[in-house]
Structures are given as structure tokens and as C-alpha cells.
Amino acid sequence: MKRYFLYIIVMILFSSGLRAQMNVSSDNISSYRWDDLQEDWVLVVNQKEYFTSFEFDEDFTYFLHITSDQTSRYDILTSEYDEERELFTYDIKSDVGNEYFMIIDATDGEIYFISSDDEPFMLVYGLITDEGESNPTPEYSTGTGFAISRAGHVATNYHVVEDAENISVAVPGPMGSRKLSAKVVVSDEKNDLAILLINDPDFDGFDPIPYGFRNSAVSVGEDVFVLGYPMTETMGEEVKLTNGIVNSKTGFQGDITMYQISAPVQPGNSGGPLFDEDGNIIGVVSAKHEGAENVNYAVKISYLKSLIDILPQQIALEENNGLAGMKLKDQMSIVSNFTFLISVNEDVSLDRGVSSSNFDSDNSTTGGLDNNSSSTEEIAAYHYEKAQEYFVNNDNVTALDHVDQCIEALPNYSAPYFLKGFIYYYGINNYEKARENFTITLQMDEQDDNAYVYRGLANRKLSKDVDAIKDFSQAIAINSENTDAYFMRAVIKSDLSDARGALADYAEIIKREASATPNIYQMGTVYNNYGYQLIQMDRVQEALPYLDKAVELSPNESYVWGSRGEYHFRVGNYKACIRDMLKSIELVDETLAINSNPALPYYLIGMSKIQLKQYSDACSYLSKAGELGEERAYDAMAKHCN
């Protein structure tokens, strides 16, 4: 092989070998071409801005060359160390088959990367060293991770969190993402895997994991999709989906730990989940091929499972997959809530707005924020967080003041309008104002299905039931997994005598029970309403399994016992009716839901006792029912209590 480097004097970087990672400066790379006539290198580009890093494996058999655009792998064919000249040299081969020669000069602080083809070139990188720096600033970077347990375990790549001084996980929520602190609990550098645990005091657990972790073999040609947060500085901090197929059961040069996939990935996708078409996790996205179109790699799920087995706190992976059979867009809407942007070495003074040192407690307008020195994003973030804080503490007036200041700082951002509507709806009960702000939210983001749901709730409170149904239907059209929309549409349909339509919507929720993440209903209520709707439709014999399920799921709710008690009365099981209705009366003061007919349990107990010829007790319960407004109780007393 030709070598065009004879004039370069180099020194060894480390006499005992290279460390596992070298960072190269972001503003110092020069490019040279070889001139045969002059028999020398000719400068082409000097000091081009180009951040890159070289990450060597622990055995120095290969390294990854990582830039802002892509990650490439180079196998180390030979390495030599000349003690007399203190020189380290490598022959290397890229993952597209090209051969190069690389040398390292610690004295000059440079790495030389030299081609050996017919038109040789040389790249000279300025090497970043931390010599003389007592407190070097850690490099900020981002990646992707995904939930593997409700307790807060998150899987990602090892290289995403390597040498992290602090880690945050951005967990999506109805008010926007919350950045929560996390730590590495186990890692596997060889297979590029790590498991984090969220240890933030504000974290109270994930919702049930909606996807499964595949056990069966994966076939070449299977459809797959990837979620992640690529290149957030230019592409934004919204989760991105790409899809493709499994190209090969092995990775670069037959690596059996990897799948090769065609789904496009970019820097920042690292650590993201790889799903099959049924929404099962089959791998963890790891790297892309520099020299080929849409050739990328993911670590197989079996290696992640092996790492999970050695967790200090044992976890059970989800066995039930609630995503099977769904359309891709519907799967995406669910799993995006469990796929997270991971930030490493982020400036903690900017985390969750700005640091408390930037505020003066005496300044009631901006909290002491220096509007001249802080960005509008920081100002908006501060007021948004304070609005949430005051709302939680029931100070709705102050909460609205902070929301308005957030809107003033970022008037084209939809989230504060949504929050403002939320405060008006739940905090102040001004449903017209709530509707107005949810409408503004939708004008700014017409695909916000939750804004349609909450505007529908406001319309419901304003007795605009047809408009409310339209809103819930639009939410479902955008996101067919929005079970809150199905629930409220069913409730209104039932009120409007559309019994079959209500049953159909409740059935859609029951079908999605395993993956549903409701905000405005309990699953026990769905089964209760389904069963009670059957009773109202005189399909009484079909109702009991649903009512039993409602009692199982919501045993502390008065109304579920009342519904089942009415069923027992309808079928003539009077002792069971009395038992359930007494339980309903016992729980009425503790129940979360509003009891729309508090007299009914007393009335049905009274009527059941008449059937059992317990007239004295019957009349006492009928009298109480009459006091609570049940007119039928007086007719019954006139007949049986004189």
C-alpha cells in the first residue's frame, strides 16, 4: 500500500496505548491532496468547522468515527508501536471497504487521517486535550431512550451516556415534557447498551408499558419502525418516526449482535426503540453506515434482556402487547409517550427554565428574571412552570397571570393557551373562557387531539352536546387511540338516546384497555356504563359480567355497586340487590364520581324488602327515598305502608 506521510514527525499519544475515546476539536480540521509533481501535500481547506470524535473499543480492534451527520466504523488491520521513535501507527479499513493510514501526534495535538487510494488525501484534526484544564466543561449531547418498566427504567445506548456528569430524561405529558434526572444502573460497553433509572423526586412512575418485548425470531424482510430524537438542534425536540425493513440478521461484517435495517436514522436516534409491525421491541438503534444509503444497525433485543437480568432491582418485562393489529400511526401515538429525549451534561442552570439564582423574590411581575440577559424561551419556560405550580396549589389567579406572561414572551407557542384553557376549566369553572383558549390552541396546532377533547368537555358543560360530539369525533380521527374522546362521546350519545352508539364507543375503550392511558375516566366506569347501558336497553341478561368487572376494578365507587344492585333487582335476586345497594350507600361519601340519583339505592332496597315481605324495614327505606326526591317511593308507601 502507498504511504504519503514520510515528511511528518509524529509522537506517541500514550506510551501504554490509546484511551477508549478521543475528542477532536470542532473548529480545526485541514484537508490536503497529494501532488505527484511536487511530491508533497497541497493544502485544500484550512481550519474547517467540523466536530468529530473517535471512539475505540476496549480491545482496539475497531473504532467509530462520529460526526454530527453520521457514524462510521473502521476496523484496525494492523497497529505498530516504535519505542525508539515513540510512534503509534494504524492501518485501517472503513465499513465501505476503503483503506486508510492513521497516525497520532500528541506533541502537535493532531491526528492524521490519510487515504491510500489512487487519489490520496489527508485530513488533519486538531486534538482536544484536557491538559492544564482543572475543570473542563463536559460535552453536551442528546440521544434517545425508551421505558422498560413502570418503576422508571429506561434503555438506551452505552455511548449516549458514557462519561455523563448528569443525565435528564424528557418524559412527555399533557402539559408538555418534563425533564427528570436519571442515573446509569447497569451498562454493557461491548454491546453498546445501558439501562437508566429515573431518580427524580417529581417522578411517580410510568403508565403500564403498552408494547411487548419479542421472544420469537426476526425474519429478513419484516417491516420495522424506529422512534427517536435525531439532530434536535436543527430538527426540533419532537419525536420522529422512520420505517423500513430488516435487511439482515447480522450487522457490519457479520456481527451477530446486530440487525441491519433500512429505516433511516441520524445522530440522536441512538438508543431508540426498534419495533416490528405489531409494536414489539426487537432491538435498540445503535449506528448508521457512512457509505451506504439507509443501511443502519440495531442491537438485538436478546442482549438487552441479558442486561436486564443483572439489574439490582429485578423487573418483569411486559408480556402483553396492546399494539398488535393497530395501524402504524396509532401505534406511534401510543409508544411516543414512552420514547424519551435523553440529554447528557446539560447545563443544569437552564434545566426546567432558569436557575433560582436568576430571580428576585421581590419582583412579582417576572419573578426577578432579567429580560435583557435571558432568552424569551427561558422567560416563557419560567412563567409556564410557575403557572403550573400555582394551579396545583389552587391559586388560579396567579397561575393565569404567569400564563399570560408566558404567552407574551412566546405568543406563537400553543402550550400556554392549552394550560390557560385547563385552568379556566378545572380551576375557575369558566367554561366559555376554557373553550376560547382550547380553540386558540387548535388554531395553532390543528392536530392536537387533546385540545379537541378538552374543548369538547367545555362544550359539554355549556350544553353544546352536538358541538362536543364533533370535537370528540375529531380527536378520534386524529388519534384513534384517544380513549378519553371515546368515553365522553359515549356519555353524550347515551344522554341523546343513541344507545347503540354509546355501546360501540365503550367497546372501543374495552378493546384498548391494555394500552389505554386515560386522563378523565376510570376503567371501572367504562365497564359499569357498558353494563348499565345494556340494562337500559332491556338486554339485562348480558349485563352481569360487565358489572362484576366494574366492581372488581372500582370497588370504592358507590355507583358501580348501585348499577349491579339494580341488575339484581331486575332479575329478581332481591337479597343480592339489598347487599349491593347497602354497599353503595356506605360508599357514597367517599366516592369520586357524582351520584346522579342518590335516592335510587334506598328505593330499590325498600322495594326488595317488600318482595321479601319485610314491610317495616321497607317503609323506612322508602321514606328516605322520598326525602331524597324519589316520587315513586310515595306511591309504594301508599300501597304497602298503611
VOMIMI-827056 format. One record per residue (C-alpha): residue in one letter; x, y negated, z negated. Coordinates in steps of 0.02 Angstrom, whole numbers, plus 32768, in hexadecimal, padded with zeros to 4 digits. Layout:
REM VOMIMI-827056
AXYZ;...
***
This chain:
REM VOMIMI-827056
M800080008000;K803F7F508029;R806F7EDD7F99;Y80787E207FAF;F80AD7DE97F02;L816B7DF57EFE;Y81867D3D7ED5;I81157D3E7E3A;I81697D4B7D8F;V80F37D9C7D13;M80F47DC87C5B;I80977E4D7BFC;L7FF77E157BA4;F80037E8F7B15;S80977F037AF9;S80257F8B7AB5;G7F9E7F7E7B3A;L7F097F147B6A;R7E7D7EE87AF4;A7DCE7F207B22;Q7D967E787B6A;M7DEB7DE27BB9;N7D907D407BDB;V7DC97CD47C6C;S7DAD7C187C72;S7D147BD07CCA;D7D717B487D28;N7E177B8E7D60;I7E1F7C057DF2;S7E8C7BEC7E8C;S7E827C4D7F2F;Y7F167C737FA3;R7F297CC8804C;W7FC57D1F808D;D801E7CC8811E;D80867D468182;L80EA7CBD81D9;Q811F7C698139;E81227D0F80DC;D80D37CB7804A;W802D7C917FFA;V7FCC7BF78034;L7F547B9E7FBD;V7EA07B9D7FFD;V7E387B617F67;N7E807B1D7EC7;Q7E297B1D7E1C;K7D7C7B517E53;E7CF87B587DC9;Y7CD97C117DB3;F7CBD7C647D0B;T7CE77D1D7D04;S7D1E7DA27C89;F7D737E4B7C90;E7D337ED17C1A;F7D9F7F6E7C0C;D7D6380157BCB;E7DBC80577B31;D7E2280D77B94;F7E5280587C1C;T7E1180C77CA9;Y7DA4803D7CF2;F7D6B7F8B7CD2;L7CD37F1E7CFA;H7CEB7E777D51;I7C5A7E097D17;T7C287D647D65;S7B8B7CFA7D5A;D7B4D7D4F7DFA;Q7B787E057DE7;T7BD87E907D91;S7C547EFE7DEF;R7CB37F967DB8;Y7D6A7FBD7DDF;D7DBE80637DBF;I7E72805B7D83;L7ED480D07DF7;T7F7F80B37DAA;S7FCB80467D23;E808180217D01;Y80DE7FCF7C74;D81937F977C8C;E81DE7F7C7BDF;E82787F247C24;R82137EA87C8A;E817D7EAB7C11;L81077EC27CA2;F805B7F147CAB;T80197F3C7D5A;Y7F7F7F967D99;D7F487FE57E3D;I7E8A7FDA7E3F;K7DFA800B7EB0;S7D537FB07EB9;D7CA980047EB5;V7C9B7FE37F71;G7D40803A7F96;N7DB77FA67FAA;E7E637FB17F59;Y7EB97F257EFA;F7F517F037E8F;M7F417EA67DEA;I7FC77E5E7D78;I7FBD7DF97CD8;D802C7D687CA4;A80137D357BEF;T809B7CB07BF6;D80457C4E7C80;G7F997C817C41;E7F647CC87CE9;I7F217D687D37;Y7F507D907DEC;F7ED27DF27E53;I7F1E7E237EFB;S7ED17E7B7F91;S7F2D7F007FF3;D7EC97F048095;D7EFA7EC18141;E7ECE7E0D8110;P7F127E02805F;F7EDC7D7C7FE5;M7F057D527F31;L7E987D0A7EA8;V7EEC7CBB7E12;Y7E807CAC7D75;G7EA97C3B7CE2;L7EA87CAB7C4A;I7E4E7C6B7BAF;T7EAB7C937B10;D7E7D7C667A5E;E7F307C467A27;G7F3A7BA979BE;E7E7D7BA479A8;S7E4E7BC278F4;N7D927BBD7916;P7D707BE279CD;T7CBD7BC67A05;P7C6B7C6E7A2B;E7C287C7F7ADB;Y7B6B7C6D7AEF;S7B177CF17B5A;T7A6E7D417B76;G7A2C7DEC7BA0;T79907E557B91;G79507ED37B11;F78B17F357AEF;A78557F757A55;I786B802B7A22;S781780267976;R77917FC1791D;A78117FA07893;G78747F2C7906;H78F47F9B795C;V79277F577A07;A798F7FB27A8B;T7A0B7F577AFC;N7AB97F697B49;Y7B567F6A7AE0;H7BA77EE67B4E;V7B147E707B2F;V7B387E657A74;E7BF27E8E7A6E;D7C517E1779FB;A7BAF7DBC79CE;E7BB97D43793C;N7AFD7D2D793D;I7A707D7E799E;S79BE7D4279B9;V792D7DA07A08;A78A37D377A59;V78007D927A31;P77697D5A7A9A;G76CC7D217A3F;P762A7CC37A5E;M767F7C1D7A34;G771C7C417A98;S77B97CA27A6F;R78067CA579C0;K78C17CB979B1;L78E57D367927;S79917D6378E3;A79D07E1578FD;K7A687E8178DA;V7ABB7F17792D;V7A997FB678CA;V7AE78039793F;S7B45802D79E3;D7B91809D7A69;E7C19803E7AC5;K7C4180CF7B3A;N7B8F80D97B7D;D7B72801D7B6C;L7AE180297AF1;A7AB47FD27A4F;I7A1E7FCF79DA;L79F27F30797C;L79817F1878E6;I79227E7678CF;N794B7E3A781F;D78F27D927824;P78867D68778B;D77FD7D2B7801;F77F07DD57856;D775F7E447820;G776E7ED2789E;F77407EF37953;D76977F2E7990;P768F7FE779BE;I770B800F7A49;P769F80267AE7;Y7719808B7B51;G776081397B42;F781581757B4C;R782081F57BD6;N785D82A67BB2;S784882F77C5D;A78C682ED7CEB;V78C882587D61;S78C582787E1D;V791B82197EA8;G789C81AD7F02;E783081897E69;D77E980D97E5D;V783280727DCF;F78287FC17D8D;V78987F537D23;L786F7EC57CAB;G78EF7E467C71;Y792B7D947C5F;P79A97D797CEC;M7A107CDA7CFF;T79A57C767C86;E7A027BD37CA4;T79C27BCC7D57;M792F7C457D59;G78DD7C127CB5;E78B37C737C17;E781C7CD17C58;V78277D8D7C68;K78447DC77D1C;L780D7E697D6F;T78647EC37DFE;N783B7F6E7E43;G788A7FF27EB0;I78B380AC7EAD;V793081247E60;N79B981367EE4;S7A2281B67E89;K7A2A82187DE6;T7ADE81E17DD2;G7B3281387DCA;F7BD580F57E0F;Q7C4781807E4B;G7BD182067E08;D7BC181C37D56;I7B4182397D08;T7B0F81BE7C80;M7AC181497CFF;Y7A35813C7D7D;Q7A5080DA7E1D;I79B7806F7E43;S79827FF77ECC;A79207F827E5A;P797F7EDB7E64;V79D57EA17DC5;Q7A3E7E087D9B;P7AA97DCF7D08;G7A347DC57C74;N79D47E627CA5;S7A547EC67C42;G7A027F277BB6;G79557F207C04;P78DF7FB57C12;L78D280237CAD;F7822806A7CBF;D77DA80F37D2B;E773580D47D85;D76D081107CEE;G772680957C79;N779B81107C24;I784980D37BF5;I78CA81357C59;G796680C97C47;V79BD802A7C0F;V79F87FB27C98;S7AB57F9F7C91;A7B0C7F5D7D2E;K7B007F367DE7;H7B6E7F667E7B;E7BCF7ED17EBF;G7BE37F0A7F72;A7B3B7F5B7F9A;E7A8A7F1A7FAC;N7A147F497F1D;V7A847FD07ED5;N7A7B7FC67E19;Y7A9480377D83;A7A3780657CE4;V7A6D80D17C51;K79FE816B7C43;I797F816F7BB5;S79CA820E7B6B;Y7A6681AE7B36;L79FA812C7ADE;K799C81B77A84;S7A4281FE7A48;L7A6E81547A00;I79C3814779AD;D79E481ED7957;I7A7281A178F2;L7A14810778B7;P7A2280EC77FA;Q796580D977F7;Q791681667859;I788E813378D4;A78138199793B;L7806816879F1;E7758814B7A35;E771481EC7A80;N767281A57AC6;N767F813A7B62;G75EC80C47B74;L762780817C1D;A7610811C7C8A;G759C80FF7D1C;M759F80417D10;K75CD7FCE7D9F;L767B7F857D99;K763F7ED57D71;D75DA7F197CDF;Q766D7F7C7C9C;M76D87EE07CAD;S76607E767C47;I766D7EF07BB6;V77247F217BB3;S775D7E6B7BC9;N77277E517B14;F77A77ED47AE0;T78377E9B7B50;F78A27E137B04;L79217D8E7B31;I79BB7DAB7AC7;S7A2C7D167AA3;V7ADC7D317A61;N7B457CAD7A09;E7AC07C297A21;D7ADF7B8379CB;V7A797BA1792F;S7A607AE77916;L79EE7AEA79AD;D79937B88797D;R78D87B6C795F;G78E17AB6798F;V796C7A567939;S79C67A657894;S79817A1977F6;S7A1979A977EA;N79D47944787C;F7939790F781B;D79107888779F;S788078BA772E;D78497805771E;N782277F677D8;S776F783177E9;T7762781378A3;T77ED787E78EB;G782E78D77851;G78CD786F785E;L78FA78B3790A;D797178417965;N791978287A0B;N79B377DA7A59;S7A28786B7A34;S79AF78FE7A43;S796679447AE3;T78AC793B7B05;E78A979FA7AFC;E78EE79F47A4A;I7871796D7A18;A77E179D27A61;A781D7A747A10;Y78297A1F7967;H777879D7796D;Y77317A7A79B2;E777A7ADC7921;K773F7A5C78A1;A76907A6178EC;Q768B7B1D78D2;E76CC7B0B7821;Y76487A8A77EF;F75BE7AED7844;V75EB7B8A77E1;N75E57B207743;N75377ADD7772;D75727A2A778E;N751F7A1B7837;V7529795D7847;T75E7795D7834;A75F279F578A6;L75967996792F;D760879007918;H76A1796D7938;V764E79BF79CF;D762D79147A1B;Q76E478E37A02;C771979867A53;I76A9795E7AE8;E76F078AD7AEF;A77A178F67AFB;L7773797D7B7C;P76CC794C7BCB;N76D579D17C54;Y76EB7A657BDD;S764D7ACC7BC4;A76737B1E7B1B;P764E7A877AAB;Y75A57A6E7B00;F757D7B247AD9;L75B37B0A7A24;K754B7A6C7A1A;G74B37ACB7A56;F74D87B5479D9;I74DD7AD77949;Y743B7A857980;Y73E67B2F798E;Y74207B8578EE;G74577AF47881;I73DA7A6978A2;N734A7AC878F5;N733C7A43797C;Y73137AB87A0B;E72FC7A307A8D;K73AD79F07A6E;A73ED7AA37A6C;R739B7AC37B15;E73E67A227B5A;N74987A527B2A;F748A7B057B68;T744D7ABD7C0D;I74E97A4F7C17;T75537AE97BF3;L75017B427C86;Q751A7AAD7CF8;M75D47ABC7CD4;D75DB7B7A7CD8;E75497BCA7D32;Q758C7C797D0E;D75837C687C50;D75047CEF7C27;N75067CC77B6C;A74D57C137B90;Y743D7C567BEC;V74137CC47B56;Y741B7C347ADA;R73BC7BBE7B4C;G733A7C487B58;L73317C4E7A9B;A73167B927A96;N728D7BA07B1A;R723D7C277AB2;K723A7BB57A1A;L71EE7B2C7A88;S71627BA67ABD;K71A57BA77B6F;D719D7C647B7D;V719F7C6F7C3B;D72397BFF7C43;A72887C697BBB;I726A7D097C1F;K72BB7CB67CB6;D73557C8C7C4E;F73647D3C7C07;S734E7D857CB4;Q73D87D147CF8;A744C7D4A7C6C;I742C7E007C9B;A744B7DDA7D53;I74F67D937D25;N75207E1A7CA6;S74B57EB57CA5;E75057EE97C00;N74C17E527BA1;T744E7EB07B2B;D741D7E127ACD;A73C67DD97B6D;Y736B7E817B80;F73327E787ACB;M72E97DC97AD1;R72987DE97B7A;A72467E857B31;V72057E257A9A;I71B37DA17B09;K716F7E217B83;S711C7E7B7AF2;D70CD7DD77AB7;L708F7DB77B69;S703F7E667B70;D70C17EAB7BE9;A70D37F4B7B83;R71257FB17C0C;G71A27F277C31;A71CE7F1B7B79;L71EA7FD77B6D;A72597FD27C07;D72C87F4A7BBB;Y72D57FA37B13;A730480427B72;E73927FE37BC9;I73D87FB37B1E;I73CB80657ADC;K742680A37B77;R74B5802B7B4E;E74B6804B7A92;A7569808E7A8E;S75B47FF67AE3;A753D7F6B7AAD;T75807EDA7A47;P74E07E817A0F;N74DE7DD379C3;I74257DB879A2;Y73DA7E637978;Q73F97F04791B;M73F27FAB7973;G73737FE678F3;T73007F5B792C;V73097F9979E0;Y72D3804979AE;N724C8000793D;N72067F9179C6;Y720B801E7A46;G71AC809279D1;Y712F800C799C;Q71107FDE7A52;L70E180957A73;I7065808C79E2;Q70187FEF7A2B;M700780497AD2;D6FAD80DC7A7D;R7042814D7AA3;V704C817079E9;Q7091822179F4;E712D81E37A4F;A7158816079CD;L719A81C27937;P724C81EA7975;Y726B81317997;L722380FA78F0;D728B817D7893;K7326813B78EB;A72F9808978B9;V72ED80BC7801;E739481177810;L73EC807F785B;S73987FF477F5;P736080437750;N73607F9B76F6;E72E87F45776D;S72337F3D7732;Y71E67F3D77DE;V722D7FE57817;W71D9803D7786;G71397FDE77AC;S713B80167862;R715380CC7833;G70CF80BB77AC;E7053807F782F;Y70808114789C;H705A818B780C;F6FB2813477EF;R6F86814678A8;V6FA7820278A6;G6F4E821E77FF;N6FE8823F7794;Y6FAB81CF7707;K70268201767F;A70B781DD76F4;C706681377722;I705B8105766A;R71118138764B;D715480D276DD;M70E7803B76BA;L711C80377603;K71D18037763E;S71A77FA976B6;I715D7F427626;E71F47F6775B9;L726D7F23763C;V720A7E8C7676;D726E7E10760E;E73157E577649;T72F17E6F7701;L734C7E057782;A72BF7DFE7800;I72217D9577EE;N71887DFE77C0;S71027DC57839;N70747E1C77DA;P709A7E2F7720;A6FE67E6676FD;L6FEB7F01776B;P70487F7676F3;Y6FCA7F527668;Y6F387F6B76DE;L6F7580127721;I6FA180527672;G6EF08023763C;M6EA1807976D1;S6F0F811476B9;K6EDC81207601;I6E2481167636;Q6E4281AC76A9;L6E9182047613;K6DFB81D075A7;Q6E6781687532;Y6DEA80DA7531;S6E268077749A;D6ED8806674DB;A6E96804B758B;C6E307FB47558;S6EC47F6374FE;Y6F307F6E759B;L6EA17F31760A;S6E887E9C7596;K6F417E6F75A8;A6F337E827665;G6EA17E097664;E6F037D8B75FF;L6F8B7D927685;G6F0F7D6F7710;E6ED57E1A774F;E6E1B7E007777;R6DFD7EBA7793;A6E247ED976DC;Y6D837E8076A5;D6D197EEA771A;A6D6A7F8676D2;M6D4C7F4C761E;A6C967F257645;K6C827FD67680;H6CE8803875FF;C6D057FCC7564;N6C547F9F7526;
***
